[in-house]
Amino acid sequence: MALNEETAADSFAGADGFDFWVGEWNGDVGGGVTAINIVTRDYARRVIKERFTAPQLRGESVSVFNEARRVWCQTWVDDTGTYLLFVGQRHADRMVLEGRRPDGEPNGMRMVWDRITPDAFEWDYQRREADGSWSSQWHISYVRRQEEATSLLAELQNKLDDYAAAWHAGDPSAILGHLAPDAVLLPHDGLTPLIGRDAARAFWFGGRWPSGGIGSFSFALIDAESRGEGSAIAWGTRELEYWQAESGEKVTYEFRGTVLLAFARSGTSWAISHFMWDDPPPTRTVSVLGEP
C-alpha cells in the first residue's frame, strides 16, 4: 500500500485513529500462549505507548500522529535488539502501518489491526510476496482485560486493607512487612524521601513522634493498572485519624488526602514498592488526655 496525499486525505479519525487500542489486552498468540499488551496515552496524550509481554518476546512501541502528513508514525524496540519503523493510517475499521527502512523506503512488511470493536480486535503482521499479495507471519487475537483489571483493583485494595489493619494492631513488623525491602516513600509536605524498610522504621518508630495511637486508617482505591510482569500502579484516597500527647493534652488529627502507589509482586502477594501521599492541612481537635 503506497502512502500518498490521496490516501492520507481518506484517513479515518486522524489523531483519534488509535483510540480503540488504548487499554489493557490479552492476546491469543496460539498454542495456548497468552500475551499481555498495555497501551496508554502519554506526554499530554499525544503519544500512544505500547508495552508488550509474551513468553518469547518483550518490547514496546511509541506512536505519534503527524498532523502535516496525516499519518501515524511508530517506532518499535524489543529484548532481541530489534528496531522497526512503521507509517500508516486508519481507514474505517482497519489500521494499517507499513514497515519502513531507515531511509524511509518500504521494507515489504506491514501490521494490520482489523475487525475492531470496543472490546476486541485482530492483529496481523504480514509480508509482501513477489506477486504483490500479503501473507500472515504472526497473528494475535486480542480481547480487552476487563475482568483482570477489576480483579487487580480488588487485589490491591485488599493489600492496603491488610496494611491499614497492621497499623490498627500497632505491629511495626507487620507494617514494614507490607513494604518491598527497597521501597521508596514520599511523605506529604515535602519531607525527606524514605528509601528502604530501615528508613521507614526510623521515621515511624524511631522516637520522632510523640506517643499516641491510630484512631482510624483506611484507603479507597479508584483505579489500578498493570505495568507488565509483576508490577502495578494504583491511586485513590486515604483517611487517617491519629492522636498524640502534647503538653498533657490529647490532640487528634484527621487527614483526608490522595495517594499514588506502585506495587511489586512478591511471591503470591503484592508489596508496596513506592508510596506517595499528600494531604491538605488536617483538622485538629484537643481533648483531655485519657478521654476516649
Phi, psi and omega in degrees: 000114177280142177261123179216180184297327182292312181291326179297324180295334180275000185303135182270126169073353176055234183294347177268002188299334181259009182301328180299334187277339184293130180142192178247132189229143165261131180245126176275104182277342184106155179067025180078010181265135179243133174256153174244129180233120180247120186237126183229163170260126182232174177051072180059029177065019181262351182239130174267120182247129181247135173236111187251132179226123175218161181305327184259357186199138171228133180195180178209159177224157170234138182229137177227152179264122178275105185297322183295318182265349181060044178224158172268139177239129183231143172239131179241137171224155180208181186283003172263000182087009181288141177226118185230149177240141179221150177220138178179190182219166171261135176235111180054246186260020179227140170247127181233120174244126184262135181293146180229143169283165179305333179277002177093353180279150179301144180252008176083012177236157175204161173244140181231124169261122188224167180048052185280125172231173180302333187236012181195157171196164176251138178237136183222131175259122191235155177240138177280126179273173183299329181274005178093352178280168179246134178242141182286132176253331181201123182239136177227131174261122185252142170228145182292141185272061182293309182294322181295319180295319178297318179297320180297315179301317179294320179300313183289326176296318177299322178299315181289329174298317178294321178297315178296323179297325177295324176294317178300323181283349181066038185250094182304320181297318179292320179300308182292333179293342177278351179264146170295150182307324181252030182303146176248122180245130179244094182292167179288170175062023175070022177295160183301130176303147179250129182238114178096159182297323182297320178294320178295320179298314181296322182292314186272324191237013184264018178087010180293325188252150174299159179297147181180208182191169179271129173271308176208151183204124181205156176239149173226098179288141179257323181207153178218152182214131174290140178244032181105199185295117170073019178214154181203158173234156179206154177218158181176213183237162180221137174237129183223130171235123175220160179234156176211154180277127179224114177053042177080003179245159176263115181250122182254132179245136177239121180248138171224109185214197183246157180223149172228125185229148168243145183235146175239138178293129178233098185067237180263003183237189178243150172237147178282116182262330178217139185215117178236130179227150180217142183221145167290170179306137184283161167280147187230125181236134181248132178219177180283131180300131182105342175283153179292000000 
